[in-house]
Amino acid sequence: MDSSRIEIGKRLKKARLKRDLTQDNVATKAGLNTNYYACIERGEVNASLEKLHNIIKVLRVKSSDILPY
């Protein structure tokens, strides 16, 4: 697995838990399938920038808090 994907996934999970949201909450609000969102958090897939943008909006965080570059 790519270390950037894993790091993004960890940061997404941390932000989600801080907001007391479930993966289903975030996925639904971001217009994603829950299983696909779970794969993003685990670093198993490369999410498009558009999808990451939608997730970041749902989590109400800055992109710099999530993206390691």
C-alpha positions in Angstrom: 0.0 0.0 0.0 1.0 3.6 -0.6 2.1 5.4 2.5 0.3 8.6 1.4 -3.0 6.7 1.1 -2.5 5.2 4.5 -1.7 8.6 6.1 -4.7 10.2 4.5 -6.9 7.4 5.8 -5.6 7.8 9.3 -6.2 11.5 9.3 -9.7 11.1 7.9 -10.5 8.6 10.6 -9.1 10.8 13.3 -11.2 13.8 12.0 -14.3 11.6 11.8 -14.0 10.3 15.3 -13.3 13.8 16.6 -16.7 14.8 15.1 -18.3 11.7 16.6 -19.5 10.5 13.1 -19.8 7.0 11.8 -18.3 5.9 8.4 -21.9 5.7 7.2 -22.6 9.3 8.3 -19.6 10.6 6.4 -20.1 8.4 3.3 -23.8 9.3 3.0 -23.2 13.1 3.4 -20.3 12.9 0.9 -22.3 11.0 -1.7 -20.2 7.8 -1.3 -20.8 4.1 -0.7 -20.0 3.3 2.9 -17.8 0.4 1.9 -15.8 2.6 -0.5 -15.4 5.2 2.3 -14.1 2.5 4.6 -11.6 1.5 2.0 -10.4 5.1 1.8 -9.9 5.2 5.6 -7.9 2.0 5.4 -5.7 3.3 2.6 -6.8 0.6 0.2 -8.0 2.9 -2.7 -6.9 6.1 -4.3 -9.8 8.5 -3.9 -10.2 11.2 -6.5 -9.6 14.8 -5.4 -13.3 15.5 -5.9 -14.2 12.7 -3.5 -11.6 13.8 -0.9 -12.9 17.4 -1.2 -16.5 16.2 -0.5 -15.3 14.2 2.5 -13.2 17.2 3.9 -16.3 19.4 3.6 -18.4 16.9 5.5 -15.7 16.7 8.2 -15.4 20.5 8.3 -11.6 20.4 8.4 -8.9 22.1 6.3 -7.5 20.1 3.4 -4.0 20.7 4.9 -5.2 18.7 8.0 -5.8 15.7 5.8 -3.5 15.8 2.8 0.2 15.1 3.7 1.6 17.2 0.9 
